[in-house]
Amino acid sequence: MIKLDYGNISVNKVGATHGLNLEQVFKDSEGRIRDIVSQMYAEKDQAGGWKRWLNLGYDQALADELNAYAQSVKGRFSDMVILGIGGSSLGGYALLRALLHPYWNQLSDAQRQGFPRYYFVENVDGDQINPLMEMLDPQRTLFVVISKSGTTAETMSAFMIAKDWLERKLPPEKVKEHIVAITDAKTGVLRPVADKEQYQTFEVPDDVGGRFSVFCAVGLLPAVLCGVSLAEIQNGIRDLDKVLQNPDLQQNPAAQGALIQYSLYERDKRISVFMPYSFRLASVSDWYVQLWAESLGKKTDLQGNTVHVGPTPVRAVGVTDQHSQVQLFNEGPFDKVFTFVSVGKPAQDIQIPANQFSDIEDLNYLNGKPMSQLMQAEFDSTRASITANQRPNMTLHLPQVDAYHVAQLLYLLEVQTAIAGALMGIDPFDQPGVELAKKYTYALMGRKGYENLVAEARGEKSAIGV
Ligand code: PA5
C-alpha cells in the first residue's frame, strides 16, 4: 500500500518558523476534516456534485466493456494516436509512461506482444502532427479522440485532420473502424457525430470532470489497449479507498496531505513542488500540476467572495532536477512545500561495473554498486538537505511502480486535491478561468457569435475599460 511520511513538516525537523506544530494543527482540524471527508463520500453519487470519480474503482461494467473492446482489436493496430488535451490526455499519458516499457515505441511488434505504439497529440502544432502522420500506416492506425465537451478546439481540429486523412487513405466503409470516441454520454458535439458515423464510443460519465477522469475510459482505454491490467488498477484503488473513506484525520493520508498543504499555504508557502524519484513517474508530475492548478486556482469562494487563491504547483523529477532546481529549493525563498515520491524497488535494476576506474579515488566508491542504491542515496541526501535547510517536505512511499500502486498514487492525489479544495472553501471541480481565453480564440478564429470580442482579443480594446 502507498504510505505518506509527513515527519519533515514538523517544527522538530524544520524549525518553528517554517514547520507546523502538527499535533496542534491536527487537533484543531480533526472535526473539519471529519465533516469534509464524510460529506464528500456521502455526495459521491449525487447528480451535479462532480464526485462520481470516487466510484470509478468499483465500476466492473466499465472494466468489462473496455477489456472486451481491447480483446476485439488485439493485434489489429500497430499505432494508436490519442487526441485530447488537459484532463483528457495527461492521465492516460502518465499511466502509460509509468506502466509500459520506457522505450515502448522503439520495441518491435513482437516485443510489444502485438500491442500498439502510442502517441498523444495535445497541441495545435503542425510540427507535432505532420511528422507523426507521415510515419503512420493508415491501415494499422487507431485514433482515440477524447473530449467530454466535444467543443475543445485543440482536440477537434486534430480530429478533423485525422478523419480527413483516414478518409483519403482508406475505403469509406473502413474509416469508422479506425476511430474511437470518448465523450459525454448525452451532451456535447462529439456524441451525435460519433453516433451518426457509427464509431465505437465510450463514456466520460456524468459528474466526472476532465482532471478527475483518469480512471474512466479516458485513461483506462489507452492503458488497456497497450495491455495494462485494469483489474490491478481497480484493486489498487479499492484497497486504498477503504483507507481514504475514513474521516479520522489520524488514519487518512489524503486528508493529512491536504491539511498540511493547506496549512502551509496559509503560512505563505504558496508553491507546491511535486518530485518523484523515478524516471517512470516523470509524467505524473505533469498530471499533478494540472490537477492541483486547475482545481485550486480560483477567483471566488463558495460564498461568491473574491479570494484569488491557489498554490502554484511545480513539476520536478528526481534525480534530474538536483542539477536544475534543487539549488533554488534549498536556498531560495521559503515559499515552498515539497512532496517527494520514493519507490521501494525499481522494475529493473542495473549494476555499475566493479572494474571501471578503480584506480580513481574520486569515482571508485561507485564500483559494483547497484543504480538503485545510488538513487536511494541521492533521494535520502536531497531530502535531508531540504530538511536541513528548513523546507517542509513530505514523502509518498510507493513499494514499486506497477498498476496497483500507480493507481493508488493518482487516486490519493485526486482525493487530496478534493479535500484541499474544501479546506480552501472553493469549488475544485470547475475551471471558469480558462473560459475567457477560449472565447477570445473563438473571436479570433471567426466563430459566429463572438464578433464583439475581436477587438479585446487583439488587444485593441481594454477588457477592464482603462
Ligand atoms: O480538467 C479539465 O476539466 C480540463 O482540463 C479538460 O479536461 C480539458 O479542457 C479538455 O476538455 P474536453 O474533454 O471537454 O475536451
Residues whose N, C-alpha, C, O or C-beta is under 5 A from the ligand:
A	BS01	PA5	I85 G86 G87 S88 I146 S147 K148 S149 G150 T152 G209 G210 R211
